[in-house]
Amino acid sequence: MFIVLNIIVSLFFTFMIAIGIRFRIINFILINFVGLSIALVASIMELFGEEDKYVTLFSMIVLIGVLGLDFLITFSKNTEQKILTLLNTNTSIYLKVDTIVENFKLIGAKSVLEAELNTRAKSDLQNRDHAIETWQHGNIAFIKEDYINALRYYQLSLELVPSSIVHLNLSGVFLRLNKNPKAIEHCDQALQFNPKLIEAWINRSVALERMNKIDQALENINQAGQLNNQFEEIWLIKGNLLFSSGQLHQALNAYEIAIEHQRHFAQAWYGKGLCFNKLGNYKEALSCFDKAIQLNPKHYLAYYCRGNILNRLEKLTLAIASYEKVLKIKPDYEEAWNNQGIALSKSGRLREALKCYEKALKLNPAYFEAWINQGLALESAGFYDRAIYSYQRFIELAPPTMTQLIAKTQQRIQELHAKLYTARPLKSATNAANKKNGQPLQTSEIEMIELYDQIRGIQS
């Protein structure tokens, strides 16, 4: 009876391995191969009378584990099917990316790829359906942030039937991986198939901007604009490029045109805010950032820039509230932890400020601005030895171009050493901290903060 049961189980695992081979699911194949091996070994041992209760128990545990993993993988494949259904019913033709920080495009609508492939010769269409299916698996992998498999599936799709859409999506994956030259290569190949593919010109422009080739990026986005100047995202990217090159009024104009095409375009309002902030028009900048937040309540960069302006204007309570909003949305945003620490320090809330700097430095131990700010807070709280260490870390990490600031920090370290080793008895650091904590900073401390204002990170 036991042998018959094991044979049935073995046939089941053989069937599951065949499914794994059919759909190229490597994990599925390996897991079920383990199950098949255990079932066969158990059958052989039973046949030769070597089976005992411990072997049986071990076999059952392993087989139950394998069946459980089969269930999880099957559930995962059902999840993929749900994603696929969502992609096919989505009103947008694009795959979702983080539009707050990314402007590149990947196409996810099956109908777009089908339309391109339908124009090909019949000899190219023998593998058409398989190419589309493989491309869709690439889209699912991209959404799941499985970029290795996204690249693999897209390449397989190209091997079956080359297309501009798949090359475009490959460029998007390489942009996500910050491999900009490779992204440009695939944009160029996409444009060989379809010179009017606007999204390829957009992705090419984004890659060039990241490589700091602003003039070439502008040429590419202008090329996209010639194909369709009603596309609001073209104007957004143009605004970003003009802003990067310091052409603030031209950038403002581009953002305005983007908003004319799409009134509820949060990113364009955010771009306007950046321009007004750079021009020193803080009232208009705050209004634009508020509008961006209204349209996209998760726009953490708008909250962050809003906090920076309020920090600069000494509206510290409001600035701290803005930074708290940022950190609820994006708790790993080190700049927000640093700048919240600055606002708390200026409010006299030194213990809270120190916790913020610690968070920023835990996220990025090489964050030299946070080291100097932590040093200032520690010095203000009376922890001179720890302040010296923070200042030394700043000196080690700061760019060599900051020669004057590094020299002043070295001078500050010498002054603190003198304080530590003076013949006059010092108050305990703890008592000094307790006395100062919760009180506004003294004039000398504020002067020290102003000394480092140009590197404190209160920037957009």
Residue pairs with C-beta under 8 A, 6 or more apart in sequence:
2 42
2 46
2 51
3 43
3 46
3 47
6 39
6 40
6 42
6 43
6 46
7 43
9 35
9 39
9 63
10 36
10 39
10 40
10 43
13 32
13 33
13 35
13 36
13 39
13 66
14 36
16 28
16 32
16 35
16 70
17 28
17 29
17 32
17 33
17 36
19 25
19 28
20 26
20 27
20 28
20 29
20 32
21 29
23 77
25 73
25 77
27 73
28 70
28 73
31 66
31 69
31 70
31 73
32 66
32 70
34 62
34 66
35 62
35 63
35 66
35 67
38 59
38 62
38 63
38 66
39 59
39 63
41 59
42 51
42 55
42 56
42 59
45 51
45 55
80 137
80 140
83 140
83 143
83 144
84 136
84 140
87 95
87 108
87 109
87 110
87 136
87 139
87 140
88 109
88 110
90 108
90 109
92 108
92 109
93 107
93 108
93 109
93 112
94 105
94 106
94 107
94 108
94 109
95 106
95 107
95 108
95 139
95 142
95 143
95 169
95 172
96 143
97 104
97 105
97 106
97 172
97 176
99 267
100 267
100 296
100 298
100 299
100 300
100 301
101 301
102 175
102 176
103 202
103 206
103 233
103 236
103 237
103 240
104 171
104 172
104 175
104 176
104 183
104 202
104 203
104 206
105 168
105 172
105 199
105 202
105 203
106 139
106 142
106 168
106 169
106 172
106 173
107 113
107 165
107 168
107 169
107 199
108 139
110 132
110 136
112 165
113 132
113 135
113 163
113 165
113 166
114 132
116 163
116 164
116 165
116 193
116 194
117 124
117 125
117 128
117 131
117 132
117 161
117 163
118 125
120 128
120 161
124 161
125 161
127 160
127 161
128 160
128 161
130 160
131 157
131 160
131 161
131 163
131 166
132 157
134 153
134 154
134 156
134 157
134 160
135 153
135 154
135 157
135 165
135 166
135 169
137 149
137 153
138 149
138 150
138 151
138 152
138 153
138 154
138 157
138 166
138 169
139 150
139 169
141 147
141 149
141 150
141 152
141 153
142 150
142 169
142 172
142 173
142 176
147 173
147 176
147 177
150 169
150 173
151 170
151 173
154 166
154 169
154 170
154 173
155 170
157 163
157 166
158 166
158 167
158 170
162 193
163 193
164 189
164 190
164 191
164 192
164 193
164 194
164 197
164 200
165 190
167 186
167 187
167 189
167 190
167 193
167 200
168 186
168 187
168 190
168 197
168 199
168 200
168 203
170 186
171 182
171 183
171 184
171 185
171 186
171 187
171 190
171 200
171 203
171 204
171 207
172 183
172 203
174 180
174 182
174 183
174 186
175 183
175 203
175 206
175 207
175 210
178 210
180 207
180 208
180 210
180 211
181 207
181 211
183 203
183 204
183 206
183 207
184 204
184 207
184 208
187 200
187 201
187 203
187 204
187 207
188 204
190 197
190 200
191 197
191 200
191 201
191 204
194 200
196 227
198 224
198 227
198 228
198 231
198 234
201 220
201 221
201 223
201 224
201 227
202 220
202 221
202 224
202 233
202 234
202 237
204 220
205 217
205 218
205 220
205 221
205 224
205 237
205 241
206 217
206 237
208 214
208 216
208 217
208 220
209 217
209 240
209 241
209 244
214 241
214 244
214 245
215 245
217 241
218 238
218 241
218 242
218 245
221 234
221 237
221 238
221 241
222 238
224 231
224 234
225 231
225 234
225 235
225 238
228 234
230 261
231 261
232 258
232 259
232 261
232 262
232 265
232 268
233 258
235 254
235 255
235 257
235 258
235 261
235 268
236 254
236 255
236 258
236 265
236 267
236 268
236 271
238 254
239 251
239 252
239 254
239 255
239 258
239 268
239 271
240 251
240 271
242 248
242 250
242 251
242 254
243 251
243 271
243 274
243 275
243 278
248 275
248 278
248 279
249 275
251 271
251 275
252 272
252 275
252 276
255 268
255 269
255 271
255 272
255 275
256 272
258 265
258 268
258 271
259 265
259 268
259 269
259 272
262 268
264 295
265 295
266 291
266 292
266 295
266 296
266 299
266 302
267 292
269 288
269 289
269 291
269 292
269 295
269 302
270 288
270 289
270 292
270 299
270 301
270 302
270 305
272 284
272 288
273 284
273 285
273 286
273 287
273 288
273 289
273 292
273 302
273 305
274 285
274 305
274 460
276 282
276 284
276 285
276 288
277 285
277 305
277 308
277 309
277 460
278 460
282 309
282 312
282 313
285 305
285 309
286 306
286 309
286 310
289 302
289 303
289 305
289 306
289 309
290 302
290 306
292 299
292 302
293 299
293 302
293 303
293 306
296 302
298 329
300 325
300 326
300 329
300 330
300 333
300 336
303 322
303 323
303 325
303 326
303 329
304 322
304 323
304 326
304 333
304 335
304 336
304 339
304 460
305 460
306 322
307 319
307 320
307 321
307 322
307 323
307 326
307 336
307 339
307 340
307 343
308 319
308 339
308 458
308 459
308 460
310 316
310 318
310 319
310 322
311 319
311 339
311 342
311 343
311 346
311 458
312 458
314 346
316 343
316 344
316 346
316 347
317 347
319 339
319 340
319 343
320 340
320 343
320 344
320 347
323 336
323 337
323 339
323 340
323 343
324 340
326 333
326 336
327 333
327 336
327 337
327 340
330 336
332 363
334 359
334 360
334 363
334 364
334 367
334 370
335 360
335 457
337 356
337 357
337 359
337 360
337 363
337 370
338 356
338 357
338 360
338 367
338 369
338 370
338 373
338 457
339 457
339 458
340 353
340 356
341 353
341 354
341 355
341 356
341 357
341 360
341 370
341 373
341 374
341 377
342 353
342 373
342 456
342 457
342 458
344 350
344 352
344 353
344 356
345 353
345 373
345 376
345 377
345 380
345 441
345 449
346 441
346 449
347 440
348 436
348 437
348 438
348 439
348 440
348 441
349 437
349 438
350 377
350 380
350 381
350 433
350 436
350 437
350 438
351 381
351 433
351 437
353 373
353 377
354 374
354 377
354 378
354 381
357 370
357 373
357 374
357 377
358 374
360 367
360 370
361 367
361 370
361 371
361 374
364 370
366 397
367 397
368 393
368 394
368 397
368 398
368 399
368 455
369 455
369 456
369 457
370 457
371 390
371 391
371 393
371 394
371 397
372 390
372 391
372 394
372 398
372 409
372 452
372 455
372 456
373 452
373 456
373 457
374 390
375 387
375 388
375 390
375 391
375 394
375 409
376 387
376 445
376 448
376 449
376 452
378 384
378 386
378 387
378 390
379 387
379 412
379 416
379 445
379 448
380 436
380 441
380 445
381 429
381 432
381 433
381 436
381 437
382 427
382 429
382 430
382 431
382 432
382 433
382 435
382 436
383 429
383 433
384 416
384 419
384 420
384 429
385 420
385 429
387 416
388 413
388 416
388 417
388 420
391 409
391 412
391 413
391 416
392 413
394 406
394 409
395 406
395 409
395 410
398 405
398 406
398 455
402 455
405 451
405 452
405 454
405 455
408 451
412 448
419 426
420 426
441 449
449 456
